[in-house]
């Protein structure tokens, strides 16, 4: 696999992994269902999936050649990018309101 394809693969894995905690009601994505799942579980899942994404990236980098050491700045930027990629899932889970909720809210104001 060439370098450009590896970069796109890691970005695709990160996009899917960053949104999984918001789309699943299962604990750690395979455990029992929990309605509603607490924010603490979602943050733990987000952190673990970020680590998994880093491992995939490191493995692809090692396969292409020598893996380079990274400083704390790299990890801070990677975490910020991962959280940013999870924004669509966050919006879908916490900020989106269905039409029935909007109608109920409008009726209450009248």
N, CA, C and O atoms as a printed pandas DataFrame, in Angstrom:
     atom_number atom_name residue_name chain_id  residue_number  x_coord  y_coord  z_coord
0              1         N          UNK        A               1    0.857   -1.170    0.000
1              2        CA          UNK        A               1    0.000    0.000    0.000
2              3         C          UNK        A               1    0.902    1.232    0.000
3              4         O          UNK        A               1    1.886    1.299    0.737
4              5         N          UNK        A               2    0.553    2.188   -0.828
5              6        CA          UNK        A               2    1.378    3.390   -0.895
6              7         C          UNK        A               2    0.991    4.384    0.201
7              8         O          UNK        A               2   -0.016    4.219    0.888
8              9         N          UNK        A               3    1.806    5.400    0.340
9             10        CA          UNK        A               3    1.660    6.335    1.451
10            11         C          UNK        A               3    0.335    7.088    1.416
11            12         O          UNK        A               3   -0.314    7.230    2.452
12            13         N          UNK        A               4   -0.076    7.566    0.263
13            14        CA          UNK        A               4   -1.329    8.323    0.162
14            15         C          UNK        A               4   -2.537    7.490    0.565
15            16         O          UNK        A               4   -3.436    7.981    1.247
16            17         N          UNK        A               5   -2.558    6.234    0.144
17            18        CA          UNK        A               5   -3.668    5.353    0.505
18            19         C          UNK        A               5   -3.676    5.076    2.002
19            20         O          UNK        A               5   -4.742    4.969    2.609
20            21         N          UNK        A               6   -2.494    4.960    2.600
21            22        CA          UNK        A               6   -2.411    4.735    4.045
22            23         C          UNK        A               6   -2.971    5.920    4.826
23            24         O          UNK        A               6   -3.670    5.736    5.822
24            25         N          UNK        A               7   -2.670    7.113    4.383
25            26        CA          UNK        A               7   -3.172    8.312    5.051
26            27         C          UNK        A               7   -4.695    8.350    4.984
27            28         O          UNK        A               7   -5.352    8.608    5.992
28            29         N          UNK        A               8   -5.259    8.097    3.809
29            30        CA          UNK        A               8   -6.716    8.111    3.670
30            31         C          UNK        A               8   -7.370    6.994    4.472
31            32         O          UNK        A               8   -8.467    7.171    5.001
32            33         N          UNK        A               9   -6.700    5.839    4.564
33            34        CA          UNK        A               9   -7.239    4.743    5.357
34            35         C          UNK        A               9   -7.297    5.115    6.841
35            36         O          UNK        A               9   -8.293    4.843    7.511
36            37         N          UNK        A              10   -6.244    5.728    7.347
37            38        CA          UNK        A              10   -6.224    6.137    8.758
38            39         C          UNK        A              10   -7.286    7.203    9.020
39            40         O          UNK        A              10   -7.949    7.174   10.057
40            41         N          UNK        A              11   -7.453    8.139    8.092
41            42        CA          UNK        A              11   -8.493    9.164    8.264
42            43         C          UNK        A              11   -9.895    8.554    8.229
43            44         O          UNK        A              11  -10.771    8.982    8.980
44            45         N          UNK        A              12  -10.115    7.569    7.371
45            46        CA          UNK        A              12  -11.415    6.901    7.319
46            47         C          UNK        A              12  -11.678    6.117    8.603
47            48         O          UNK        A              12  -12.786    6.147    9.138
48            49         N          UNK        A              13  -10.661    5.419    9.093
49            50        CA          UNK        A              13  -10.800    4.685   10.353
50            51         C          UNK        A              13  -11.084    5.656   11.493
51            52         O          UNK        A              13  -11.925    5.375   12.346
52            53         N          UNK        A              14  -10.398    6.786   11.518
53            54        CA          UNK        A              14  -10.606    7.785   12.571
54            55         C          UNK        A              14  -12.016    8.370   12.506
55            56         O          UNK        A              14  -12.643    8.576   13.546
56            57         N          UNK        A              15  -12.521    8.639   11.310
57            58        CA          UNK        A              15  -13.864    9.197   11.172
58            59         C          UNK        A              15  -14.921    8.232   11.691
59            60         O          UNK        A              15  -15.835    8.638   12.408
60            61         N          UNK        A              16  -14.801    6.970   11.336
61            62        CA          UNK        A              16  -15.762    5.972   11.808
62            63         C          UNK        A              16  -15.618    5.769   13.317
63            64         O          UNK        A              16  -16.614    5.746   14.039
64            65         N          UNK        A              17  -14.384    5.623   13.789
65            66        CA          UNK        A              17  -14.145    5.352   15.211
66            67         C          UNK        A              17  -14.578    6.524   16.093
67            68         O          UNK        A              17  -15.065    6.306   17.203
68            69         N          UNK        A              18  -14.412    7.741   15.628
69            70        CA          UNK        A              18  -14.779    8.908   16.440
70            71         C          UNK        A              18  -16.286    9.041   16.597
71            72         O          UNK        A              18  -16.751    9.652   17.560
72            73         N          UNK        A              19  -17.055    8.486   15.676
73            74        CA          UNK        A              19  -18.510    8.598   15.750
74            75         C          UNK        A              19  -19.173    7.382   16.380
75            76         O          UNK        A              19  -20.338    7.463   16.770
76            77         N          UNK        A              20  -18.481    6.273   16.493
77            78        CA          UNK        A              20  -19.069    5.053   17.053
78            79         C          UNK        A              20  -19.620    5.210   18.470
79            80         O          UNK        A              20  -20.716    4.714   18.734
80            81         N          UNK        A              21  -18.925    5.870   19.392
81            82        CA          UNK        A              21  -19.487    5.978   20.751
82            83         C          UNK        A              21  -20.845    6.680   20.796
83            84         O          UNK        A              21  -21.651    6.407   21.685
84            85         N          UNK        A              22  -21.099    7.568   19.861
85            86        CA          UNK        A              22  -22.351    8.313   19.852
86            87         C          UNK        A              22  -23.478    7.542   19.160
87            88         O          UNK        A              22  -24.655    7.819   19.389
88            89         N          UNK        A              23  -23.119    6.587   18.324
89            90        CA          UNK        A              23  -24.123    5.860   17.559
90            91         C          UNK        A              23  -24.561    4.572   18.230
91            92         O          UNK        A              23  -25.605    4.023   17.878
92            93         N          UNK        A              24  -23.793    4.078   19.185
93            94        CA          UNK        A              24  -24.084    2.806   19.834
94            95         C          UNK        A              24  -24.564    3.026   21.265
95            96         O          UNK        A              24  -24.084    3.920   21.962
96            97         N          UNK        A              25  -25.522    2.195   21.695
97            98        CA          UNK        A              25  -25.975    2.257   23.086
98            99         C          UNK        A              25  -25.365    1.134   23.915
99           100         O          UNK        A              25  -25.705    0.977   25.088
100          101         N          UNK        A              26  -24.480    0.361   23.326
101          102        CA          UNK        A              26  -23.824   -0.732   24.042
102          103         C          UNK        A              26  -22.577   -0.222   24.761
103          104         O          UNK        A              26  -21.896    0.682   24.278
104          105         N          UNK        A              27  -22.289   -0.810   25.913
105          106        CA          UNK        A              27  -21.096   -0.447   26.672
106          107         C          UNK        A              27  -19.868   -0.995   25.946
107          108         O          UNK        A              27  -19.810   -2.186   25.639
108          109         N          UNK        A              28  -18.906   -0.147   25.674
109          110        CA          UNK        A              28  -17.683   -0.479   24.935
110          111         C          UNK        A              28  -17.983   -1.170   23.604
111          112         O          UNK        A              28  -17.205   -2.001   23.135
112          113         N          UNK        A              29  -19.110   -0.820   23.009
113          114        CA          UNK        A              29  -19.559   -1.242   21.684
114          115         C          UNK        A              29  -19.944   -2.710   21.581
115          116         O          UNK        A              29  -20.509   -3.102   20.560
116          117         N          UNK        A              30  -19.670   -3.541   22.577
117          118        CA          UNK        A              30  -20.018   -4.967   22.505
118          119         C          UNK        A              30  -20.747   -5.453   23.751
119          120         O          UNK        A              30  -21.302   -6.552   23.745
120          121         N          UNK        A              31  -20.759   -4.675   24.798
121          122        CA          UNK        A              31  -21.363   -5.077   26.065
122          123         C          UNK        A              31  -22.869   -4.938   26.049
123          124         O          UNK        A              31  -23.479   -4.791   24.989
124          125         N          UNK        A              32  -23.468   -4.986   27.230
125          126        CA          UNK        A              32  -24.931   -4.881   27.309
126          127         C          UNK        A              32  -25.412   -3.483   26.917
127          128         O          UNK        A              32  -24.684   -2.497   27.032
128          129         N          UNK        A              33  -26.655   -3.431   26.452
129          130        CA          UNK        A              33  -27.246   -2.131   26.100
130          131         C          UNK        A              33  -27.556   -1.348   27.371
131          132         O          UNK        A              33  -27.950   -1.910   28.393
132          133         N          UNK        A              34  -27.371   -0.061   27.277
133          134        CA          UNK        A              34  -27.652    0.810   28.408
134          135         C          UNK        A              34  -28.339    2.055   27.860
135          136         O          UNK        A              34  -27.751    2.813   27.089
136          137         N          UNK        A              35  -29.576    2.253   28.263
137          138        CA          UNK        A              35  -30.323    3.434   27.822
138          139         C          UNK        A              35  -30.613    4.317   29.011
139          140         O          UNK        A              35  -31.249    3.798   29.929
140          141         N          UNK        A              36  -30.260    5.508   29.122
141          142        CA          UNK        A              36  -29.263    6.159   28.293
142          143         C          UNK        A              36  -27.852    5.839   28.781
143          144         O          UNK        A              36  -27.622    5.677   29.980
144          145         N          UNK        A              37  -26.936    5.752   27.866
145          146        CA          UNK        A              37  -25.540    5.488   28.224
146          147         C          UNK        A              37  -24.928    6.797   28.717
147          148         O          UNK        A              37  -25.100    7.842   28.090
148          149         N          UNK        A              38  -24.219    6.737   29.834
149          150        CA          UNK        A              38  -23.693    7.961   30.435
150          151         C          UNK        A              38  -22.555    8.547   29.600
151          152         O          UNK        A              38  -21.927    7.860   28.794
152          153         N          UNK        A              39  -22.313    9.827   29.819
153          154        CA          UNK        A              39  -21.248   10.523   29.096
154          155         C          UNK        A              39  -19.877    9.958   29.450
155          156         O          UNK        A              39  -18.968    9.979   28.620
156          157         N          UNK        A              40  -19.718    9.458   30.666
157          158        CA          UNK        A              40  -18.444    8.860   31.070
158          159         C          UNK        A              40  -18.088    7.654   30.224
159          160         O          UNK        A              40  -16.937    7.488   29.822
160          161         N          UNK        A              41  -19.085    6.802   29.952
161          162        CA          UNK        A              41  -18.826    5.648   29.080
162          163         C          UNK        A              41  -18.461    6.103   27.669
163          164         O          UNK        A              41  -17.566    5.540   27.036
164          165         N          UNK        A              42  -19.155    7.116   27.190
165          166        CA          UNK        A              42  -18.862    7.610   25.836
166          167         C          UNK        A              42  -17.450    8.193   25.763
167          168         O          UNK        A              42  -16.754    7.992   24.768
168          169         N          UNK        A              43  -17.023    8.905   26.793
169          170        CA          UNK        A              43  -15.662    9.457   26.797
170          171         C          UNK        A              43  -14.614    8.350   26.865
171          172         O          UNK        A              43  -13.587    8.423   26.190
172          173         N          UNK        A              44  -14.871    7.325   27.677
173          174        CA          UNK        A              44  -13.946    6.193   27.746
174          175         C          UNK        A              44  -13.841    5.503   26.394
175          176         O          UNK        A              44  -12.740    5.188   25.943
176          177         N          UNK        A              45  -14.976    5.265   25.745
177          178        CA          UNK        A              45  -14.965    4.656   24.422
178          179         C          UNK        A              45  -14.232    5.534   23.423
179          180         O          UNK        A              45  -13.468    5.030   22.599
180          181         N          UNK        A              46  -14.456    6.838   23.486
181          182        CA          UNK        A              46  -13.783    7.763   22.577
182          183         C          UNK        A              46  -12.271    7.694   22.762
183          184         O          UNK        A              46  -11.527    7.676   21.782
184          185         N          UNK        A              47  -11.815    7.656   24.010
185          186        CA          UNK        A              47  -10.382    7.570   24.293
186          187         C          UNK        A              47   -9.794    6.241   23.796
187          188         O          UNK        A              47   -8.727    6.222   23.184
188          189         N          UNK        A              48  -10.489    5.141   24.060
189          190        CA          UNK        A              48   -9.990    3.833   23.626
190          191         C          UNK        A              48   -9.959    3.711   22.101
191          192         O          UNK        A              48   -9.029    3.132   21.539
192          193         N          UNK        A              49  -10.962    4.250   21.448
193          194        CA          UNK        A              49  -10.968    4.210   19.985
194          195         C          UNK        A              49   -9.903    5.135   19.387
195          196         O          UNK        A              49   -9.367    4.848   18.316
196          197         N          UNK        A              50   -9.594    6.235   20.069
197          198        CA          UNK        A              50   -8.500    7.092   19.622
198          199         C          UNK        A              50   -7.170    6.341   19.721
199          200         O          UNK        A              50   -6.329    6.441   18.828
200          201         N          UNK        A              51   -6.985    5.593   20.805
201          202        CA          UNK        A              51   -5.772    4.779   20.926
202          203         C          UNK        A              51   -5.704    3.717   19.834
203          204         O          UNK        A              51   -4.641    3.483   19.260
204          205         N          UNK        A              52   -6.829    3.079   19.546
205          206        CA          UNK        A              52   -6.874    2.072   18.491
206          207         C          UNK        A              52   -6.533    2.683   17.133
207          208         O          UNK        A              52   -5.829    2.068   16.333
208          209         N          UNK        A              53   -7.026    3.878   16.877
209          210        CA          UNK        A              53   -6.716    4.565   15.622
210          211         C          UNK        A              53   -5.228    4.897   15.536
211          212         O          UNK        A              53   -4.623    4.774   14.471
212          213         N          UNK        A              54   -4.641    5.315   16.652
213          214        CA          UNK        A              54   -3.194    5.570   16.664
214          215         C          UNK        A              54   -2.403    4.296   16.386
215          216         O          UNK        A              54   -1.402    4.329   15.670
216          217         N          UNK        A              55   -2.846    3.184   16.945
217          218        CA          UNK        A              55   -2.161    1.909   16.702
218          219         C          UNK        A              55   -2.235    1.540   15.218
219          220         O          UNK        A              55   -1.247    1.083   14.643
220          221         N          UNK        A              56   -3.392    1.734   14.605
221          222        CA          UNK        A              56   -3.527    1.455   13.167
222          223         C          UNK        A              56   -2.579    2.350   12.372
223          224         O          UNK        A              56   -1.898    1.880   11.460
224          225         N          UNK        A              57   -2.534    3.621   12.713
225          226        CA          UNK        A              57   -1.621    4.542   12.027
226          227         C          UNK        A              57   -0.164    4.165   12.213
227          228         O          UNK        A              57    0.615    4.205   11.260
228          229         N          UNK        A              58    0.212    3.799   13.433
229          230        CA          UNK        A              58    1.597    3.389   13.683
230          231         C          UNK        A              58    1.939    2.118   12.926
231          232         O          UNK        A              58    3.049    1.985   12.411
232          233         N          UNK        A              59    1.004    1.183   12.851
233          234        CA          UNK        A              59    1.248   -0.068   12.127
234          235         C          UNK        A              59    1.440    0.195   10.641
235          236         O          UNK        A              59    2.330   -0.381   10.015
236          237         N          UNK        A              60    0.612    1.057   10.079
237          238        CA          UNK        A              60    0.776    1.387    8.657
238          239         C          UNK        A              60    2.078    2.134    8.404
239          240         O          UNK        A              60    2.727    1.922    7.380
240          241         N          UNK        A              61    2.461    3.003    9.326
241          242        CA          UNK        A              61    3.727    3.730    9.187
242          243         C          UNK        A              61    4.910    2.779    9.270
243          244         O          UNK        A              61    5.869    2.913    8.510
244          245         N          UNK        A              62    4.853    1.832   10.176
245          246        CA          UNK        A              62    5.939    0.857   10.301
246          247         C          UNK        A              62    6.017   -0.038    9.069
247          248         O          UNK        A              62    7.105   -0.457    8.672
248          249         N          UNK        A              63    4.875   -0.330    8.469
249          250        CA          UNK        A              63    4.864   -1.165    7.271
250          251         C          UNK        A              63    5.476   -0.436    6.074
251          252         O          UNK        A              63    6.101   -1.059    5.215
252          253         N          UNK        A              64    5.292    0.892    6.023
253          254        CA          UNK        A              64    5.848    1.682    4.923
254          255         C          UNK        A              64    7.340    1.919    5.077
255          256         O          UNK        A              64    8.039    2.136    4.087
256          257         N          UNK        A              65    7.825    1.880    6.281
257          258        CA          UNK        A              65    9.238    2.160    6.521
258          259         C          UNK        A              65    9.476    2.329    7.993
259          260         O          UNK        A              65    8.778    1.738    8.816
260          261         N          UNK        A              66   10.455    3.130    8.330
261          262        CA          UNK        A              66   10.802    3.329    9.731
262          263         C          UNK        A              66    9.767    4.229   10.413
263          264         O          UNK        A              66    9.362    5.257    9.871
264          265         N          UNK        A              67    9.349    3.817   11.614
265          266        CA          UNK        A              67    8.410    4.615   12.396
266          267         C          UNK        A              67    9.174    5.690   13.148
267          268         O          UNK        A              67   10.169    5.398   13.812
268          269         N          UNK        A              68    8.716    6.926   13.048
269          270        CA          UNK        A              68    9.387    8.057   13.676
270          271         C          UNK        A              68    8.798    8.332   15.053
271          272         O          UNK        A              68    7.598    8.172   15.272
272          273         N          UNK        A              69    9.655    8.746   15.972
273          274        CA          UNK        A              69    9.203    9.116   17.318
274          275         C          UNK        A              69    8.447   10.438   17.236
275          276         O          UNK        A              69    8.778   11.310   16.433
276          277         N          UNK        A              70    7.424   10.569   18.082
277          278        CA          UNK        A              70    6.603   11.768   18.079
278          279         C          UNK        A              70    6.645   12.415   19.459
279          280         O          UNK        A              70    6.778   11.733   20.475
280          281         N          UNK        A              71    6.532   13.726   19.479
281          282        CA          UNK        A              71    6.473   14.463   20.742
282          283         C          UNK        A              71    5.034   14.638   21.192
283          284         O          UNK        A              71    4.107   14.170   20.532
284          285         N          UNK        A              72    4.853   15.309   22.311
285          286        CA          UNK        A              72    3.529   15.490   22.867
286          287         C          UNK        A              72    2.640   16.315   21.948
287          288         O          UNK        A              72    1.419   16.165   21.968
288          289         N          UNK        A              73    3.241   17.182   21.143
289          290        CA          UNK        A              73    2.463   18.023   20.238
290          291         C          UNK        A              73    1.678   17.185   19.233
291          292         O          UNK        A              73    0.535   17.502   18.906
292          293         N          UNK        A              74    2.303   16.114   18.747
293          294        CA          UNK        A              74    1.638   15.227   17.799
294          295         C          UNK        A              74    0.409   14.598   18.430
295          296         O          UNK        A              74   -0.655   14.550   17.814
296          297         N          UNK        A              75    0.553   14.116   19.654
297          298        CA          UNK        A              75   -0.566   13.448   20.318
298          299         C          UNK        A              75   -1.683   14.429   20.658
299          300         O          UNK        A              75   -2.859   14.072   20.589
300          301         N          UNK        A              76   -1.332   15.649   21.023
301          302        CA          UNK        A              76   -2.344   16.668   21.306
302          303         C          UNK        A              76   -3.116   17.018   20.034
303          304         O          UNK        A              76   -4.341   17.142   20.065
304          305         N          UNK        A              77   -2.408   17.176   18.925
305          306        CA          UNK        A              77   -3.072   17.491   17.659
306          307         C          UNK        A              77   -3.920   16.309   17.180
307          308         O          UNK        A              77   -5.015   16.509   16.654
308          309         N          UNK        A              78   -3.430   15.093   17.355
309          310        CA          UNK        A              78   -4.179   13.904   16.947
310          311         C          UNK        A              78   -5.463   13.769   17.760
311          312         O          UNK        A              78   -6.511   13.431   17.210
312          313         N          UNK        A              79   -5.391   14.030   19.061
313          314        CA          UNK        A              79   -6.586   13.960   19.902
314          315         C          UNK        A              79   -7.589   15.047   19.517
315          316         O          UNK        A              79   -8.793   14.795   19.478
316          317         N          UNK        A              80   -7.100   16.249   19.235
317          318        CA          UNK        A              80   -7.987   17.334   18.812
318          319         C          UNK        A              80   -8.664   16.995   17.482
319          320         O          UNK        A              80   -9.853   17.264   17.307
320          321         N          UNK        A              81   -7.924   16.414   16.556
321          322        CA          UNK        A              81   -8.501   16.011   15.278
322          323         C          UNK        A              81   -9.533   14.912   15.481
323          324         O          UNK        A              81  -10.588   14.926   14.847
324          325         N          UNK        A              82   -9.239   13.962   16.357
325          326        CA          UNK        A              82  -10.159   12.854   16.610
326          327         C          UNK        A              82  -11.469   13.360   17.205
327          328         O          UNK        A              82  -12.546   12.928   16.793
328          329         N          UNK        A              83  -11.385   14.265   18.163
329          330        CA          UNK        A              83  -12.596   14.834   18.776
330          331         C          UNK        A              83  -13.377   15.629   17.741
331          332         O          UNK        A              83  -14.607   15.583   17.728
332          333         N          UNK        A              84  -12.682   16.358   16.874
333          334        CA          UNK        A              84  -13.344   17.122   15.820
334          335         C          UNK        A              84  -14.056   16.197   14.836
335          336         O          UNK        A              84  -15.161   16.502   14.389
336          337         N          UNK        A              85  -13.438   15.081   14.499
337          338        CA          UNK        A              85  -14.071   14.139   13.583
338          339         C          UNK        A              85  -15.318   13.505   14.201
339          340         O          UNK        A              85  -16.199   13.045   13.475
340          341         N          UNK        A              86  -15.401   13.475   15.523
341          342        CA          UNK        A              86  -16.566   12.921   16.196
342          343         C          UNK        A              86  -17.717   13.897   16.346
343          344         O          UNK        A              86  -18.749   13.538   16.914
344          345         N          UNK        A              87  -17.576   15.112   15.857
345          346        CA          UNK        A              87  -18.621   16.121   16.012
346          347         C          UNK        A              87  -19.948   15.736   15.358
347          348         O          UNK        A              87  -20.993   15.988   15.958
348          349         N          UNK        A              88  -19.967   15.138   14.156
349          350        CA          UNK        A              88  -21.273   14.735   13.593
350          351         C          UNK        A              88  -22.039   13.763   14.491
351          352         O          UNK        A              88  -23.254   13.893   14.637
352          353         N          UNK        A              89  -21.358   12.804   15.088
353          354        CA          UNK        A              89  -22.014   11.871   15.994
354          355         C          UNK        A              89  -22.520   12.567   17.248
355          356         O          UNK        A              89  -23.603   12.248   17.738
356          357         N          UNK        A              90  -21.756   13.506   17.767
357          358        CA          UNK        A              90  -22.174   14.280   18.941
358          359         C          UNK        A              90  -23.434   15.078   18.638
359          360         O          UNK        A              90  -24.371   15.101   19.437
360          361         N          UNK        A              91  -23.453   15.728   17.488
361          362        CA          UNK        A              91  -24.630   16.508   17.092
362          363         C          UNK        A              91  -25.830   15.582   16.941
363          364         O          UNK        A              91  -26.925   15.912   17.395
364          365         N          UNK        A              92  -25.640   14.431   16.310
365          366        CA          UNK        A              92  -26.747   13.501   16.106
366          367         C          UNK        A              92  -27.293   13.010   17.442
367          368         O          UNK        A              92  -28.506   12.874   17.599
368          369         N          UNK        A              93  -26.414   12.743   18.405
369          370        CA          UNK        A              93  -26.852   12.183   19.687
370          371         C          UNK        A              93  -27.451   13.237   20.620
371          372         O          UNK        A              93  -28.484   12.992   21.242
372          373         N          UNK        A              94  -26.811   14.409   20.724
373          374        CA          UNK        A              94  -27.194   15.352   21.768
374          375         C          UNK        A              94  -27.902   16.622   21.276
375          376         O          UNK        A              94  -28.705   17.183   22.021
376          377         N          UNK        A              95  -27.645   17.083   20.085
377          378        CA          UNK        A              95  -28.171   18.373   19.658
378          379         C          UNK        A              95  -29.352   18.281   18.704
379          380         O          UNK        A              95  -30.095   19.251   18.556
380          381         N          UNK        A              96  -29.539   17.160   18.067
381          382        CA          UNK        A              96  -30.630   16.996   17.108
382          383         C          UNK        A              96  -31.925   16.735   17.861
383          384         O          UNK        A              96  -31.972   15.924   18.787
384          385         N          UNK        A              97  -32.953   17.421   17.457
385          386        CA          UNK        A              97  -34.264   17.182   18.061
386          387         C          UNK        A              97  -35.203   16.698   16.967
387          388         O          UNK        A              97  -35.193   17.214   15.849
388          389         N          UNK        A              98  -36.001   15.716   17.299
389          390        CA          UNK        A              98  -36.950   15.210   16.308
390          391         C          UNK        A              98  -38.097   16.196   16.142
391          392         O          UNK        A              98  -38.288   17.092   16.964
392          393         N          UNK        A              99  -38.855   16.019   15.070
393          394        CA          UNK        A              99  -39.977   16.924   14.797
394          395         C          UNK        A              99  -41.016   16.880   15.917
395          396         O          UNK        A              99  -41.604   17.910   16.248
396          397         N          UNK        A             100  -41.251   15.711   16.503
397          398        CA          UNK        A             100  -42.258   15.620   17.567
398          399         C          UNK        A             100  -41.825   16.413   18.797
399          400         O          UNK        A             100  -42.667   17.021   19.458
400          401         N          UNK        A             101  -40.548   16.419   19.113
401          402        CA          UNK        A             101  -40.065   17.205   20.252
402          403         C          UNK        A             101  -40.207   18.695   19.978
403          404         O          UNK        A             101  -40.526   19.464   20.885
404          405         N          UNK        A             102  -39.976   19.110   18.741
405          406        CA          UNK        A             102  -40.097   20.521   18.388
406          407         C          UNK        A             102  -41.556   20.947   18.484
407          408         O          UNK        A             102  -41.844   22.035   18.983
408          409         N          UNK        A             103  -42.490   20.107   18.013
409          410        CA          UNK        A             103  -43.912   20.430   18.100
410          411         C          UNK        A             103  -44.362   20.542   19.547
411          412         O          UNK        A             103  -45.112   21.457   19.889
412          413         N          UNK        A             104  -43.921   19.628   20.405
413          414        CA          UNK        A             104  -44.280   19.681   21.814
414          415         C          UNK        A             104  -43.772   20.965   22.451
415          416         O          UNK        A             104  -44.469   21.581   23.257
416          417         N          UNK        A             105  -42.559   21.368   22.090
417          418        CA          UNK        A             105  -41.978   22.588   22.632
418          419         C          UNK        A             105  -42.784   23.799   22.177
419          420         O          UNK        A             105  -43.047   24.697   22.977
420          421         N          UNK        A             106  -43.179   23.839   20.907
421          422        CA          UNK        A             106  -43.962   24.957   20.383
422          423         C          UNK        A             106  -45.343   25.018   21.044
423          424         O          UNK        A             106  -45.841   26.105   21.339
424          425         N          UNK        A             107  -45.964   23.853   21.277
425          426        CA          UNK        A             107  -47.278   23.821   21.920
426          427         C          UNK        A             107  -47.219   24.308   23.357
427          428         O          UNK        A             107  -48.155   24.943   23.844
428          429         N          UNK        A             108  -46.105   24.006   24.041
429          430        CA          UNK        A             108  -45.964   24.432   25.423
430          431         C          UNK        A             108  -45.852   25.941   25.548
431          432         O          UNK        A             108  -46.276   26.504   26.558
432          433         N          UNK        A             109  -45.298   26.603   24.555
433          434        CA          UNK        A             109  -45.114   28.050   24.607
434          435         C          UNK        A             109  -46.421   28.809   24.417
435          436         O          UNK        A             109  -46.550   29.948   24.865
436          437         N          UNK        A             110  -47.384   28.185   23.759
437          438        CA          UNK        A             110  -48.651   28.881   23.438
438          439         C          UNK        A             110  -49.544   28.973   24.592
439          440         O          UNK        A             110  -50.638   29.526   24.483
